[in-house]
Amino acid sequence: MRSLAVALCVGGAVLLASGCGGGKSDDPSAVAGEDGVVGVSEQYFKGLAEGDGAKACSVLDAPSQQALIQLHSAGGNCLDAVKAAAQSLSAEQKADLTKVKVDVAEAGDESGRARVKLAADTAAIAGVGDGSYSLVRPEQHWELTLPIAKP
């Protein structure tokens, strides 16, 4: 019985030590500054390319989700809208989205706002208007606000 108690204590200490370090966050939306802006942007574009609605929709603000839903006639579901968007892309376009270059024009930790500019060809693939979009960081998590272009 004593060895079980020791094993539980040691196991618990290992779990606590591994969960409490200053390691890298798996959630890029929780990372402050330019690193968070780039991480969230990359997550969105990779999710879009892969048709992974959970990945892409989780970093979009509500108005951007609704615009994406309307654009792809997805019946109120962002996950389905991302799938439809991915299905409309060629393999080359998907590959381009997974290696998108994010140019952060401004990222203010204090203001919780950021502005990003994409290359014109990437913006056209992603359906992001003129290629400029913004991010806000309410409650310490970045969200993308995309000016989704109408077809």
Secondary structure, 3 states (H helix, E strand, C coil): CHHHHHHHHHHHHHHHHHHHCCCCCCCHHHCCHHHHHHHHHHHHHHHHHHCCHHHHHCCECHHHHHHHHHHCCCCCCHHHHHHHHHHCCCHHHHHHHHCCCCEEEEEECCCCEEEEECCHHHHHHHCECCCEEEEECHHHCCEEECCECCC
